[in-house]
Amino acid sequence: MFRKKSRAKVPGKIPGWMRLLTDLAIFLAIVTTLSYGAGAHIAVRYLNPRFGAWWNANEFAMVECSGAALGMLIGIRLGARLVDGLSLRSKASIAAVIAGALTLPAVAKIGATIARYRFTRGARANGWLIDRFGYDVGMFLDKLLSAVDYSIKIVLFALPVGMILFGLAVVVFMSAEQEIQSSTQSGRKQYNE
């Protein structure tokens, strides 16, 4: 009546742990960005003052780190799609995620600095939102839009960093594999002589 699902590994499928980490990073990026943009720490502070104070103090850092983590994970996943060979892809993904976790604070800080640069002049969106929705709603939407823009810039900065980390991991594992093969071949030659 019910068929049991096959647990065979599909070559192009993303591992479950990588999917879980990416889903978690997406969730955290959305929640922290919307919380920062909407000023949700005020509601949290009303319900639980100590937790609300902690949330308010760390909210901006959570926006930066979740955006950087999401960008690096997407970059690692994109890099993994370019590699043929399940074993090499798996080893390099694990190494790149560990390296990404170690470099996360630096990538988040640099990404936040870069995200602060404005690429347009003036406040056309601000003026349009205020004209369209009124001052209070327009200012709220402008702050929310700015927070989303800021997070997207951090994600876009961290994406190539994740791809670079994955590429470095691939190079390390490929060179180590070739070194092992060459030492094995030279050992066989000495044994045969």
Residue frames relative to the residue before (quaternion, step in Angstrom):
aa qw qx qy qz dx dy dz
M 1.0000 0.0000 0.0000 0.0000 0.00 0.00 0.00
F 0.7830 0.1327 -0.0711 0.6036 3.59 0.77 -1.02
R 0.2993 -0.7495 0.5621 0.1810 3.52 -0.93 0.89
K 0.4166 -0.6894 0.5361 0.2527 3.47 -1.05 0.81
K 0.4454 -0.6935 0.4954 0.2744 3.55 -0.91 0.91
S 0.4585 -0.6772 0.5094 0.2679 3.50 -1.04 0.82
R 0.2960 -0.7651 0.5508 0.1538 3.58 -0.96 0.87
A 0.3421 0.7491 -0.5029 0.2623 3.59 1.20 0.34
K 0.4670 -0.6872 0.4830 0.2764 3.55 -1.02 0.83
V 0.2762 -0.7349 0.6004 0.1523 3.51 -0.95 0.96
P 0.5303 -0.6915 0.3781 0.3124 3.62 -0.67 1.04
G 0.7759 0.3679 -0.2104 0.4672 3.63 0.84 -0.81
K 0.5059 0.6809 -0.4040 0.3423 3.57 1.30 -0.08
I 0.4672 -0.6610 0.5184 0.2758 3.54 -1.10 0.81
P 0.5079 -0.6519 0.4563 0.3300 3.63 -0.90 0.83
G 0.6282 -0.5805 0.3763 0.3561 3.56 -1.13 0.64
W 0.6555 0.5145 -0.3235 0.4482 3.59 0.97 -0.81
M 0.6455 0.5028 -0.3238 0.4750 3.60 1.06 -0.69
R 0.6366 0.5168 -0.3233 0.4723 3.58 1.01 -0.77
L 0.6489 0.5183 -0.3107 0.4623 3.59 0.99 -0.86
L 0.6576 0.5007 -0.3084 0.4710 3.60 0.93 -0.85
T 0.6609 0.5004 -0.3066 0.4677 3.58 0.97 -0.84
D 0.6454 0.5099 -0.3200 0.4700 3.60 0.96 -0.82
L 0.6459 0.5134 -0.3146 0.4694 3.57 1.00 -0.81
A 0.6567 0.5026 -0.3072 0.4709 3.59 0.97 -0.84
I 0.6311 0.5146 -0.3342 0.4745 3.61 1.01 -0.76
F 0.6570 0.5126 -0.3102 0.4576 3.58 0.89 -0.93
L 0.6913 0.4738 -0.2855 0.4648 3.59 0.83 -0.97
A 0.6394 0.5226 -0.3334 0.4549 3.59 0.98 -0.77
I 0.6680 0.4889 -0.3060 0.4702 3.60 0.92 -0.84
V 0.6875 0.4893 -0.2962 0.4475 3.59 0.80 -0.99
T 0.7142 0.4504 -0.2800 0.4567 3.59 0.77 -0.96
T 0.6382 0.5168 -0.3390 0.4590 3.60 1.00 -0.70
L 0.6846 0.4641 -0.2911 0.4809 3.57 0.87 -0.88
S 0.6290 0.5296 -0.3364 0.4591 3.57 1.03 -0.70
Y 0.6733 0.4820 -0.2970 0.4756 3.56 0.94 -0.88
G 0.6905 0.4927 -0.2776 0.4511 3.57 0.90 -0.92
A 0.7394 0.4047 -0.2217 0.4903 3.57 1.02 -0.78
G 0.4157 -0.7101 0.4750 0.3118 3.59 1.22 -0.24
A 0.2035 0.8325 -0.4928 0.1506 3.58 1.10 0.72
H 0.5032 0.6563 -0.4365 0.3543 3.59 1.19 -0.28
I 0.5696 0.5919 -0.3821 0.4234 3.59 1.19 -0.48
A 0.6710 0.4778 -0.2947 0.4843 3.59 0.95 -0.85
V 0.6394 0.5098 -0.3270 0.4736 3.58 1.00 -0.79
R 0.6500 0.5196 -0.3110 0.4592 3.57 0.99 -0.82
Y 0.6243 0.5342 -0.3359 0.4605 3.58 1.07 -0.66
L 0.7073 0.4581 -0.2603 0.4712 3.59 0.97 -0.88
N 0.7886 -0.0105 0.0468 0.6130 3.59 1.00 -0.88
P 0.3200 -0.8119 0.4505 0.1885 3.61 -0.02 1.25
R 0.6730 0.4910 -0.3190 0.4519 3.63 0.88 -0.83
F 0.6799 0.4673 -0.2875 0.4865 3.59 0.89 -0.93
G 0.6356 0.5329 -0.3268 0.4529 3.61 1.02 -0.74
A 0.6397 0.5066 -0.3222 0.4800 3.59 1.04 -0.74
W 0.6467 0.4974 -0.3198 0.4818 3.59 0.99 -0.80
W 0.6441 0.5294 -0.3166 0.4523 3.57 0.95 -0.91
N 0.6640 0.5062 -0.2997 0.4615 3.58 0.93 -0.89
A 0.6757 0.5014 -0.2944 0.4532 3.59 0.97 -0.84
N 0.7932 0.3247 -0.1481 0.4935 3.60 1.01 -0.76
E 0.4000 0.7614 -0.4457 0.2482 3.57 1.27 -0.06
F 0.6800 0.4969 -0.2949 0.4514 3.58 0.88 -0.92
A 0.6420 0.5108 -0.3178 0.4754 3.59 1.02 -0.80
M 0.6386 0.5156 -0.3307 0.4657 3.60 1.05 -0.71
V 0.6076 0.5334 -0.3529 0.4710 3.61 1.07 -0.68
E 0.6817 0.4936 -0.2908 0.4550 3.58 0.85 -0.96
C 0.7170 0.4614 -0.2652 0.4503 3.59 0.78 -1.01
S 0.6640 0.4885 -0.3264 0.4625 3.60 0.94 -0.76
G 0.6395 0.5138 -0.3264 0.4695 3.60 1.05 -0.70
A 0.6645 0.4920 -0.3029 0.4739 3.58 0.97 -0.85
A 0.6486 0.5087 -0.3234 0.4647 3.59 0.97 -0.80
L 0.6454 0.5150 -0.3236 0.4622 3.58 0.96 -0.83
G 0.6648 0.5055 -0.3075 0.4560 3.59 0.89 -0.88
M 0.6756 0.4809 -0.3063 0.4674 3.59 0.91 -0.85
L 0.6508 0.5094 -0.3292 0.4568 3.61 0.96 -0.75
I 0.6356 0.5026 -0.3324 0.4826 3.59 1.01 -0.73
G 0.6457 0.5229 -0.3144 0.4592 3.58 1.00 -0.81
I 0.6506 0.5004 -0.3113 0.4789 3.57 0.99 -0.81
R 0.6574 0.5019 -0.3139 0.4663 3.59 0.97 -0.81
L 0.6414 0.5028 -0.3283 0.4774 3.60 1.02 -0.73
G 0.6462 0.5146 -0.3165 0.4663 3.57 0.99 -0.80
A 0.6447 0.5340 -0.3223 0.4420 3.57 1.00 -0.80
R 0.6292 0.5404 -0.3402 0.4431 3.58 1.10 -0.59
L 0.6698 0.5126 -0.2952 0.4489 3.58 1.20 -0.43
V 0.6512 0.5136 -0.3040 0.4688 3.58 1.28 -0.24
D 0.2550 -0.7432 0.6008 0.1473 3.52 -1.00 0.91
G 0.6769 0.4375 -0.3527 0.4754 3.56 -0.86 0.89
L 0.3781 -0.7747 0.4690 0.1920 3.52 -0.41 1.28
S 0.6560 0.5248 -0.3187 0.4389 3.58 0.93 -0.84
L 0.6782 0.4773 -0.2897 0.4779 3.58 0.88 -0.94
R 0.6410 0.5260 -0.3215 0.4573 3.58 0.97 -0.83
S 0.6727 0.5018 -0.2964 0.4558 3.58 0.91 -0.90
K 0.6742 0.4876 -0.2976 0.4681 3.59 0.86 -0.94
A 0.6879 0.4826 -0.2883 0.4591 3.57 0.87 -0.93
S 0.6209 0.5411 -0.3454 0.4499 3.61 1.06 -0.68
I 0.6587 0.5018 -0.3079 0.4686 3.56 0.92 -0.89
A 0.6765 0.4871 -0.2951 0.4669 3.59 0.88 -0.92
A 0.6658 0.5031 -0.3079 0.4570 3.59 0.97 -0.81
V 0.6391 0.5092 -0.3319 0.4713 3.60 1.02 -0.71
I 0.6421 0.5028 -0.3248 0.4791 3.60 0.99 -0.77
A 0.6583 0.4894 -0.3066 0.4829 3.60 0.95 -0.86
G 0.6368 0.5280 -0.3224 0.4601 3.59 1.05 -0.74
A 0.6424 0.5122 -0.3228 0.4698 3.58 1.01 -0.76
L 0.6672 0.4970 -0.3003 0.4666 3.57 1.04 -0.76
T 0.7428 0.3893 -0.2209 0.4979 3.59 1.04 -0.71
L 0.3743 0.7733 -0.4561 0.2322 3.60 1.26 -0.06
P 0.6747 0.4846 -0.3410 0.4401 3.68 0.74 -0.82
A 0.6710 0.4892 -0.3070 0.4649 3.60 0.94 -0.82
V 0.6595 0.4989 -0.3110 0.4684 3.59 0.92 -0.86
A 0.6436 0.5154 -0.3251 0.4632 3.60 1.00 -0.79
K 0.6667 0.5039 -0.3056 0.4564 3.60 0.93 -0.85
I 0.6784 0.4662 -0.2907 0.4878 3.59 0.90 -0.89
G 0.6470 0.5216 -0.3154 0.4581 3.58 0.98 -0.83
A 0.6469 0.5107 -0.3188 0.4680 3.59 1.02 -0.76
T 0.6338 0.5193 -0.3308 0.4682 3.58 1.03 -0.75
I 0.6742 0.4793 -0.2928 0.4796 3.57 0.93 -0.88
A 0.6562 0.5342 -0.3156 0.4295 3.60 0.98 -0.80
R 0.6027 0.5772 -0.3629 0.4145 3.59 1.17 -0.40
Y 0.5552 0.5937 -0.4064 0.4173 3.59 1.19 -0.32
R 0.2855 -0.7425 0.5811 0.1717 3.55 -0.97 0.88
F 0.2825 -0.7800 0.5389 0.1463 3.54 -0.97 0.83
T 0.7243 0.3213 -0.2300 0.5651 3.57 1.28 0.00
R 0.3742 -0.7042 0.5529 0.2417 3.54 -1.27 0.33
G 0.7752 0.3615 -0.2561 0.4503 3.49 -1.20 0.55
A 0.4102 -0.6921 0.5443 0.2375 3.48 -1.37 0.03
R 0.0449 0.8360 -0.5441 0.0556 3.57 0.75 1.02
A 0.6657 0.4900 -0.3149 0.4664 3.59 0.91 -0.86
N 0.6316 0.5386 -0.3275 0.4515 3.57 0.97 -0.85
G 0.6872 0.4807 -0.2782 0.4684 3.57 0.83 -0.98
W 0.6550 0.5126 -0.3130 0.4585 3.57 0.95 -0.86
L 0.6646 0.5037 -0.3076 0.4583 3.59 0.93 -0.89
I 0.6578 0.4942 -0.3150 0.4731 3.59 0.98 -0.79
D 0.6495 0.5058 -0.3186 0.4699 3.60 0.97 -0.81
R 0.7140 0.4825 -0.2530 0.4398 3.55 0.91 -0.91
F 0.8348 0.2259 -0.0675 0.4975 3.60 0.84 -1.02
G 0.5815 -0.5541 0.3951 0.4458 3.60 1.20 -0.13
Y 0.6910 -0.5246 0.3057 0.3923 3.56 -1.22 0.46
D 0.7099 0.4730 -0.2918 0.4326 3.62 0.67 -1.02
V 0.7058 0.4353 -0.2627 0.4933 3.57 0.78 -1.00
G 0.6382 0.5393 -0.3263 0.4421 3.60 0.99 -0.77
M 0.6654 0.4832 -0.3045 0.4806 3.60 0.97 -0.81
F 0.6222 0.5297 -0.3324 0.4709 3.59 1.06 -0.75
L 0.6861 0.4741 -0.2829 0.4738 3.59 0.86 -0.94
D 0.6187 0.5376 -0.3443 0.4579 3.60 1.07 -0.68
K 0.6611 0.4887 -0.3072 0.4793 3.60 0.94 -0.83
L 0.6438 0.5136 -0.3145 0.4720 3.58 1.01 -0.80
L 0.6517 0.5098 -0.3009 0.4742 3.58 0.98 -0.86
S 0.6415 0.5176 -0.3201 0.4670 3.59 1.01 -0.77
A 0.6550 0.5067 -0.3133 0.4648 3.60 0.97 -0.81
V 0.6498 0.4983 -0.3154 0.4795 3.59 0.98 -0.81
D 0.6326 0.5290 -0.3203 0.4663 3.58 0.98 -0.84
Y 0.6468 0.5291 -0.3024 0.4584 3.56 0.96 -0.92
S 0.6781 0.4853 -0.2919 0.4685 3.60 0.89 -0.92
I 0.6444 0.5192 -0.3273 0.4560 3.59 0.96 -0.82
K 0.6407 0.5195 -0.3297 0.4592 3.60 0.99 -0.76
I 0.6461 0.5049 -0.3228 0.4727 3.60 1.00 -0.77
V 0.6370 0.5187 -0.3265 0.4676 3.59 0.97 -0.85
L 0.6887 0.4854 -0.2860 0.4563 3.59 0.89 -0.92
F 0.6277 0.5020 -0.3500 0.4811 3.60 1.11 -0.50
A 0.7120 0.4763 -0.2639 0.4433 3.58 0.90 -0.92
L 0.5311 0.6560 -0.4034 0.3533 3.62 1.14 -0.49
P 0.7142 0.4067 -0.2929 0.4886 3.67 0.72 -0.84
V 0.5685 0.5705 -0.3920 0.4446 3.61 1.13 -0.48
G 0.6489 0.5083 -0.3106 0.4733 3.60 0.98 -0.80
M 0.6505 0.5012 -0.3194 0.4730 3.57 1.00 -0.78
I 0.6386 0.5161 -0.3262 0.4685 3.60 1.02 -0.77
L 0.6460 0.5117 -0.3261 0.4631 3.60 0.93 -0.83
F 0.6504 0.4991 -0.3174 0.4765 3.58 0.98 -0.81
G 0.6466 0.5236 -0.3163 0.4557 3.59 0.96 -0.84
L 0.6481 0.5060 -0.3174 0.4725 3.58 0.98 -0.80
A 0.6424 0.5134 -0.3231 0.4684 3.57 1.01 -0.78
V 0.6307 0.5238 -0.3329 0.4658 3.60 1.01 -0.78
V 0.6524 0.5133 -0.3160 0.4594 3.59 0.92 -0.91
V 0.6565 0.5087 -0.3184 0.4569 3.60 0.90 -0.88
F 0.7061 0.4561 -0.2796 0.4640 3.59 0.82 -0.93
M 0.6449 0.5066 -0.3344 0.4644 3.61 1.01 -0.70
S 0.6734 0.4774 -0.3124 0.4702 3.60 0.92 -0.79
A 0.6323 0.5137 -0.3369 0.4720 3.59 1.03 -0.70
E 0.6434 0.5206 -0.3209 0.4604 3.58 1.00 -0.80
Q 0.6680 0.4870 -0.3049 0.4729 3.58 0.97 -0.82
E 0.6197 0.5348 -0.3394 0.4634 3.58 1.06 -0.71
I 0.6493 0.5070 -0.3133 0.4724 3.58 0.97 -0.80
Q 0.6596 0.5042 -0.3107 0.4628 3.58 0.96 -0.87
S 0.6788 0.4833 -0.3076 0.4595 3.61 0.88 -0.83
S 0.6567 0.4851 -0.3248 0.4774 3.63 0.99 -0.69
T 0.6227 0.5285 -0.3393 0.4667 3.59 1.09 -0.66
Q 0.6667 0.4955 -0.3007 0.4686 3.59 0.96 -0.86
S 0.6656 0.4797 -0.3179 0.4751 3.60 0.95 -0.77
G 0.6252 0.5274 -0.3370 0.4662 3.61 1.09 -0.62
R 0.6420 0.5088 -0.3267 0.4714 3.60 1.06 -0.72
K 0.6335 0.5292 -0.3336 0.4554 3.59 1.01 -0.78
Q 0.6623 0.4884 -0.3100 0.4762 3.60 0.94 -0.86
Y 0.6440 0.5269 -0.3246 0.4497 3.60 1.00 -0.76
N 0.6806 0.4905 -0.2834 0.4646 3.58 1.00 -0.89
E 0.6574 0.5002 -0.3299 0.4569 3.62 1.04 -0.56
